[in-house]
Amino acid sequence: MNKDNEAGEFYGVGVGPGDKELITLKAVRIIKSVDCIFAPRADSKKSSLALDIVKDIVAGKRVIEQIYPMVRDKAKLESAWKKAANEIKDEIESGNNVAYLTIGDPLTFSTYCYLLQQLSKIIPSQKIHTIPGITSYNAAASLANFSLIEQDEKLAIIPVSNEVSELRPVLDSFDTVVLMKVAKKLDEIIELLEEMKLIDNSLFASYIGFDKELITRDLNSLKGSGKGYLSVIIVRKSTQI
């Protein structure tokens, strides 16, 4: 805690994709040094994935889980983020240094971005610090020795929308495409990659660094598996060795 009740500092900390050794030294130092840890958890999950990754590091720390609704209703989501931001603001104004954990990288397809928008309205910008983390697709490519881009090649990182057909022009235009938020669209994506003759140039990875980690180049074996959650697919036009 800061002396004389001076306002504390806020740190949004990326804890990487899941492997406990893929956490930066800076992230570890900050997590160990702060007074309070905030960990996000979906209301549909029993635990916070981000917290699970660093459970040994946060031992003995005061941890507050913030539960967020997994809905598309923008009003409900904004209300949840405002509530979360105000909880963090109260801790900081009490003089506590705070870390907010987020899986992967905080500013890459992370719900942390929405929290940051709310915090920026109620906390001085100089009090907000974002600590980068290793992304799931970086970790997946490394585990498979799968080259992402070389020389003057072009890379696209996109979320999968409801209309999988919208991926076609992107796959046509870029040398490498990273597909995030695969979710329930896995089978449709596989069918599209087969149709475009890119199935053999693709890498699938899910739960990277966790006990149920799966990395494979045989995407056809995944049809009907329902393994799209917390997954990423990397597609290259050129073949890999």
CORHU-V227223 format. One record per backbone hydrogen bond with DSSP energy under -1.0 kcal/mol. CO is the residue of the C=O (numbers start at 1). NH is the residue of the N-H. If there is no record, write none. Layout:
BEGIN
CO_NH + CO_NH
END
This chain:
BEGIN
3_6 + 9_98 + 10_129 + 11_100 + 12_131 + 13_102 + 16_104 + 19_22 + 24_28 + 25_29 + 26_30 + 27_31 + 28_32 + 29_33 + 30_34 + 36_99 + 37_64 + 38_101 + 39_66 + 41_68 + 42_45 + 48_52 + 49_53 + 50_54 + 54_58 + 58_61 + 62_37 + 64_39 + 66_41 + 68_43 + 69_71 + 73_77 + 74_78 + 75_79 + 76_80 + 77_81 + 78_82 + 79_83 + 80_84 + 81_85 + 82_86 + 83_87 + 84_88 + 85_89 + 86_90 + 87_91 + 88_92 + 89_93 + 91_96 + 92_8 + 92_95 + 95_2 + 97_35 + 97_36 + 98_11 + 99_38 + 100_13 + 102_15 + 104_16 + 105_108 + 110_113 + 111_114 + 111_115 + 112_116 + 113_117 + 114_118 + 115_119 + 116_120 + 118_121 + 119_122 + 119_123 + 124_127 + 125_128 + 127_10 + 129_12 + 131_14 + 135_139 + 136_140 + 137_141 + 138_142 + 139_143 + 140_144 + 141_146 + 150_153 + 154_176 + 156_178 + 158_180 + 163_166 + 164_167 + 165_168 + 167_171 + 168_172 + 169_173 + 170_174 + 175_237 + 176_156 + 177_235 + 178_158 + 179_233 + 180_160 + 182_185 + 185_189 + 186_190 + 187_191 + 188_192 + 189_193 + 190_194 + 191_195 + 192_196 + 193_198 + 193_199 + 194_197 + 198_201 + 199_202 + 201_236 + 203_234 + 204_216 + 205_232 + 206_214 + 207_210 + 210_213 + 214_206 + 216_204 + 217_219 + 218_221 + 219_222 + 220_223 + 222_225 + 228_183 + 228_231 + 230_207 + 232_205 + 233_179 + 234_203 + 235_177
END
